[in-house]
């Protein structure tokens, strides 16, 4: 890896430590909710008498409707005090949705609470992320790495929270009340001192946030798509997800159906992946302080390009899990670096970057569907093998010169 030509210590501090911690707490709470929800689904199903079809609807409908509602958010939220009010409104609605979920008497009520939660999360969490990127433009990759670490910690803490609640005699409703309290505390932190955006690290753009009507902002977003850099990072965001969320979603099923693991062994392997990913997030923070973000991303893609095929052909479950742990560390820089580069390709227009990423995410939602269709036709082993294209695409699509 080539060392950075400008060390981060020479850059002016544009973001207070308290502002950074507040932003990270927002992401932690968001992933804490997600981790708790996944662990609590059996309890929710038993309490409300849900069918498996209803469980599927609880996962799919909020994601689809929430993504559609979130799509224009970055364009319409504006900047400055207007965006800050949207963030606070989103946090208040998110907290209310969690409280409503804890009291839900039926499937329909719970589904409504989950649907409301998703766009509220977009306003509270995604706009906080974009504010963090604007607040310290020179250290976007480093802050995205910390953001990802906070999210990973929340994902791991979610099931532990539920276990603690059950151990004290509570249930999933008690856990959701505690999640609402955690969200309220994060809201107070944002209200008192969230990230404050610095002046854009580029010229003011007519039609950009704060420079005209919403219609002009939409035109500016469409114009941004003509940029090769913007298109590159949008595509790579969805490509990298193939070996992140898509792979994680099929991992336990693959281990049981193809590697002949038991359900308990598969669950343990998923836990190993989460723990290794958390360790990888810590390592990425260290690496990005010493090497260029492009070098870190290339190295991660190259190592993953070797480890993923090794995982598929490893003969024993123990060896597969060991390779899986190393693979989870190798892919840790993918999302934070690529997301930061998307923001970097649209200086001063983080709202546009957010909306374009949401639009790309709608198309990326077909990734799991494609894997499922291929698995149905040719078998899960072949479908999962196809995910090996991700490291190669990242290496091919990377620009030839690392940023200084």
C-alpha positions in Angstrom: 0.0 0.0 0.0 1.2 3.5 -0.7 1.4 5.8 2.2 -0.8 8.9 2.3 1.0 12.0 1.0 -0.8 14.2 3.5 -1.2 12.9 7.1 -4.5 13.5 8.7 -2.8 15.3 11.6 -2.0 18.2 9.3 -5.7 18.9 8.5 -7.7 21.4 10.5 -10.1 19.9 13.0 -13.6 20.7 11.6 -15.6 18.4 13.8 -15.6 18.3 17.6 -15.2 15.0 19.4 -18.6 15.5 21.0 -20.2 16.0 17.6 -18.6 12.8 16.3 -19.7 10.8 19.3 -23.3 12.1 18.9 -23.3 11.0 15.3 -21.9 7.6 16.1 -24.5 7.1 18.8 -27.3 7.6 16.2 -25.9 4.8 14.0 -25.3 2.6 17.0 -28.9 2.9 18.1 -30.2 2.3 14.6 -28.2 -1.0 14.3 -29.1 -1.8 17.9 -32.7 -1.8 16.8 -32.0 -4.0 13.8 -30.0 -6.5 15.8 -32.7 -6.7 18.5 -35.5 -7.1 15.9 -33.8 -10.1 14.2 -33.2 -11.8 17.6 -36.8 -11.0 18.8 -38.7 -12.3 15.7 -39.4 -15.8 17.3 -40.8 -14.1 20.4 -42.8 -11.7 18.3 -44.2 -14.5 16.2 -45.2 -16.5 19.3 -46.8 -13.5 21.0 -48.8 -12.3 18.1 -49.4 -15.7 16.4 -47.8 -14.7 13.1 -47.5 -16.9 10.1 -44.2 -17.2 8.2 -45.8 -15.1 5.4 -46.5 -12.3 7.9 -42.9 -12.5 9.1 -41.8 -12.1 5.5 -44.1 -9.1 5.1 -42.7 -7.5 8.2 -39.2 -7.7 6.5 -40.2 -6.8 2.9 -42.9 -4.2 3.1 -41.2 -1.7 5.5 -38.0 -2.0 3.4 -39.7 -1.3 0.1 -42.0 1.5 1.2 -39.4 3.0 3.5 -36.8 3.1 0.6 -39.4 4.8 -1.7 -40.2 7.4 1.0 -36.5 8.0 1.7 -35.6 8.4 -1.9 -36.4 12.2 -2.1 -35.3 12.9 1.4 -31.8 14.1 0.6 -33.1 16.4 -2.1 -35.9 17.9 -0.1 -34.2 18.2 3.3 -32.2 21.2 2.2 -29.3 22.3 4.4 -28.5 24.2 7.5 -31.3 24.8 10.0 -33.9 23.3 7.7 -32.0 20.0 7.5 -31.4 20.1 11.2 -35.2 20.3 11.8 -35.8 17.3 9.5 -33.2 15.3 11.5 -34.9 16.1 14.8 -38.3 15.4 13.3 -37.1 12.0 12.0 -35.6 11.2 15.4 -38.9 12.0 17.2 -40.9 9.9 14.8 -38.4 7.0 15.0 -38.7 7.0 18.8 -42.5 7.1 18.6 -42.5 4.2 16.1 -40.4 2.1 18.5 -42.7 2.9 21.4 -45.7 2.0 19.2 -44.1 -1.3 18.2 -43.7 -2.2 21.9 -47.5 -1.8 22.4 -48.6 -3.3 19.1 -51.6 -5.6 19.7 -51.7 -7.1 16.2 -49.8 -7.8 13.1 -51.3 -4.8 11.3 -50.3 -2.4 14.0 -46.8 -3.8 14.2 -46.4 -3.6 10.4 -47.5 0.0 10.5 -44.9 0.8 13.2 -42.2 -0.9 11.2 -43.2 1.0 8.0 -43.1 4.3 9.8 -39.7 3.5 11.4 -37.9 3.1 8.0 -38.3 6.7 6.6 -37.9 8.1 10.1 -34.6 6.3 10.2 -33.7 7.8 6.9 -34.3 11.3 8.2 -32.6 10.8 11.5 -29.8 8.4 10.7 -29.0 9.0 7.0 -29.1 12.8 7.3 -26.9 12.6 10.4 -24.4 10.6 8.3 -24.5 13.2 5.5 -24.0 15.9 8.1 -21.0 14.1 9.4 -19.5 13.9 5.9 -20.1 17.6 5.4 -18.6 18.5 8.8 -15.1 17.3 8.1 -14.7 16.8 4.3 -11.0 15.9 4.6 -11.6 12.9 6.7 -14.7 11.3 5.2 -13.2 7.8 4.9 -11.9 7.8 8.5 -15.3 9.0 9.8 -17.2 6.5 7.7 -15.0 3.7 9.1 -15.9 4.8 12.6 -19.6 5.0 11.6 -19.4 1.5 10.3 -17.8 0.3 13.5 -20.5 1.9 15.6 -23.1 0.1 13.5 -21.4 -3.2 13.8 -21.2 -2.7 17.6 -24.9 -2.0 17.6 -25.7 -5.1 15.6 -23.8 -7.3 18.0 -25.3 -5.5 21.1 -28.9 -6.0 19.9 -29.2 -9.8 20.6 -27.3 -9.3 23.8 -29.8 -6.6 24.9 -32.6 -9.1 24.3 -30.8 -11.8 26.2 -30.4 -9.5 29.2 -34.0 -8.4 29.1 -35.2 -12.0 29.0 -32.8 -12.9 31.8 -34.5 -10.2 34.0 -37.9 -11.6 33.2 -38.9 -9.3 30.4 -39.8 -9.9 26.8 -39.6 -8.4 23.3 -41.9 -5.6 24.3 -39.7 -4.5 27.2 -36.7 -4.6 24.8 -38.5 -2.3 22.4 -39.3 0.1 25.2 -35.6 0.2 26.0 -34.8 0.8 22.4 -37.2 3.8 22.4 -35.4 5.2 25.4 -32.0 4.7 23.7 -33.4 6.5 20.6 -34.7 9.4 22.7 -31.3 9.8 24.4 -29.6 9.9 20.9 -32.2 12.5 19.9 -31.3 14.6 22.9 -27.6 14.3 21.9 -28.3 15.5 18.4 -30.5 18.4 19.6 -27.7 19.5 22.0 -24.7 19.1 19.6 -24.8 17.0 16.5 -22.3 17.4 13.6 -22.3 20.9 12.2 -21.5 21.0 8.4 -18.5 23.0 7.4 -18.6 25.1 4.3 -18.7 22.9 1.1 -15.3 21.8 -0.1 -16.3 22.9 -3.6 -18.0 25.8 -5.2 -21.6 26.5 -4.6 -23.7 24.7 -7.2 -26.8 26.3 -8.6 -29.7 24.1 -7.8 -27.8 22.4 -4.9 -29.0 22.4 -1.4 -29.8 25.8 -0.2 -29.3 27.3 -3.7 -32.8 27.2 -5.2 -36.0 25.3 -5.5 -36.5 21.6 -5.0 -37.1 21.3 -8.7 -33.6 22.8 -9.4 -32.1 20.4 -6.8 -33.7 17.4 -8.7 -32.2 18.8 -11.9 -28.8 18.9 -10.2 -29.2 15.3 -9.0 -29.9 14.2 -12.6 -26.9 16.2 -13.8 -24.7 14.5 -11.2 -25.4 11.2 -12.7 -23.5 12.3 -15.8 -20.3 12.2 -13.7 -18.3 9.0 -14.2 -17.1 9.2 -10.6 -20.6 9.4 -9.2 -21.8 6.4 -11.4 -18.7 4.4 -10.4 -19.3 4.7 -6.7 -23.0 4.2 -6.9 -22.4 0.9 -8.8 -19.7 -0.2 -6.5 -21.9 0.4 -3.5 -24.3 -2.2 -4.8 -21.6 -4.5 -6.0 -19.9 -4.6 -2.6 -23.2 -5.5 -1.0 -23.1 -8.8 -2.7 -20.4 -10.0 -0.3 -21.8 -8.0 2.6 -25.5 -8.1 3.3 -26.5 -10.4 0.4 -23.9 -13.0 1.4 -24.8 -12.7 5.1 -28.5 -13.2 4.3 -27.8 -16.6 2.6 -24.9 -17.7 4.8 -26.7 -19.8 7.4 -28.8 -21.4 4.7 -25.7 -22.2 2.6 -23.9 -23.7 5.6 -26.9 -26.0 6.4 -27.9 -26.9 2.8 -24.5 -27.1 1.1 -21.9 -27.5 3.9 -24.2 -29.9 5.9 -23.8 -27.9 9.1 -26.5 -28.1 11.9 -28.6 -25.1 12.6 -26.6 -24.4 15.8 -23.3 -24.6 13.9 -24.6 -22.2 11.3 -25.7 -19.8 14.0 -22.3 -20.0 15.5 -20.7 -19.3 12.1 -22.9 -16.2 11.7 -21.8 -15.0 15.2 -18.1 -15.5 14.2 -18.7 -13.4 11.0 -20.2 -10.6 13.1 -17.3 -10.7 15.6 -14.7 -10.8 12.8 -16.4 -7.9 11.0 -16.3 -5.9 14.2 -12.6 -6.6 14.5 -12.2 -5.6 10.9 -13.9 -2.3 11.4 -11.4 -1.5 14.2 -8.5 -2.5 11.9 -9.9 -0.3 9.1 -9.8 2.8 11.3 -6.1 2.1 12.0 -5.3 1.5 8.3 -7.1 4.6 7.1 -4.9 6.8 9.4 -1.8 5.4 7.7 -2.7 4.5 4.1 -4.8 6.0 1.3 -8.4 4.9 1.2 -8.0 3.6 -2.3 -5.0 1.4 -1.3 -7.0 0.0 1.6 -10.0 -0.8 -0.7 -7.8 -2.4 -3.3 -6.0 -4.6 -0.8 -9.3 -5.6 0.8 -10.8 -6.6 -2.6 -7.6 -8.5 -3.7 -7.6 -10.5 -0.4 -11.3 -11.2 -0.6 -10.9 -12.3 -4.2 -8.7 -15.1 -2.9 -10.5 -15.9 0.4 -14.0 -16.2 -1.0 -13.3 -19.0 -3.4 -11.2 -20.6 -0.6 -14.3 -20.4 1.6 -16.4 -22.1 -1.0 -14.0 -25.0 -1.6 -12.8 -25.5 2.0 -13.4 -29.2 2.8 -14.4 -29.0 6.5 -16.8 -26.8 8.5 -14.0 -25.6 10.9 -11.8 -24.5 8.0 -14.7 -22.8 6.3 -15.5 -20.8 9.5 -11.8 -19.8 9.8 -11.7 -18.6 6.2 -15.1 -16.8 6.8 -13.6 -14.9 9.7 -10.7 -13.7 7.5 -13.0 -12.8 4.7 -15.1 -10.7 7.0 -12.0 -8.7 8.0 -11.0 -8.3 4.3 -14.4 -6.9 3.3 -14.6 -4.5 6.2 -13.2 -1.4 4.3 -15.6 -1.9 1.3 -18.7 0.0 2.5 -17.1 2.9 4.4 -14.5 3.7 1.7 -17.0 3.5 -1.2 -19.7 5.5 0.6 -17.1 8.1 1.6 -15.9 8.3 -2.0 -19.5 8.9 -3.2 -19.8 11.9 -0.9 -16.3 13.0 -2.1 -17.5 12.9 -5.7 -20.3 15.4 -4.8 -18.6 18.0 -2.7 -21.1 20.2 -0.8 -24.0 18.1 -2.1 -24.4 15.3 0.5 -28.1 15.4 0.2 -27.9 14.6 -3.5 -25.4 11.8 -2.7 -27.9 10.4 -0.1 -30.8 10.4 -2.5 -28.8 8.8 -5.4 -27.6 6.1 -3.0 -31.2 5.4 -2.0 -32.2 5.1 -5.7 -29.3 2.7 -6.3 -30.3 0.8 -3.3 -33.8 0.1 -4.8 -32.1 -1.5 -7.8 -29.7 -3.3 -5.5 -32.7 -4.9 -3.7 -32.9 -7.2 -6.7 -29.6 -8.8 -5.7 -31.1 -11.2 -3.1 -33.9 -11.9 -5.5 -31.5 -12.9 -8.2 -29.6 -15.2 -5.9 -32.8 -16.8 -4.8 -33.9 -17.3 -8.5 -30.6 -18.8 -9.4 -30.6 -21.0 -6.4 -34.1 -22.3 -7.3 -33.0 -23.1 -10.8 -29.4 -24.3 -10.4 -29.0 -24.9 -6.7 -27.7 -22.7 -3.8 -24.1 -23.6 -4.3 -24.0 -22.2 -7.8 -26.0 -19.1 -6.7 -23.5 -18.3 -3.9 -20.6 -18.9 -6.2 -21.8 -16.1 -8.4 -21.1 -13.6 -5.6 -17.4 -14.1 -6.3 -17.6 -11.4 -9.1 -17.7 -8.6 -6.4 -14.0 -8.4 -5.6 -13.1 -8.6 -9.3 -15.5 -5.8 -10.3 -14.2 -3.6 -7.5 -10.6 -4.0 -8.6 -11.5 -3.4 -12.3 -13.6 -0.3 -11.6 -11.2 1.4 -9.2 -9.6 4.6 -10.6 -6.0 4.3 -11.5 -4.7 6.9 -9.1 -5.2 7.1 -5.3 -6.2 10.4 -3.8 -3.5 12.3 -2.1 
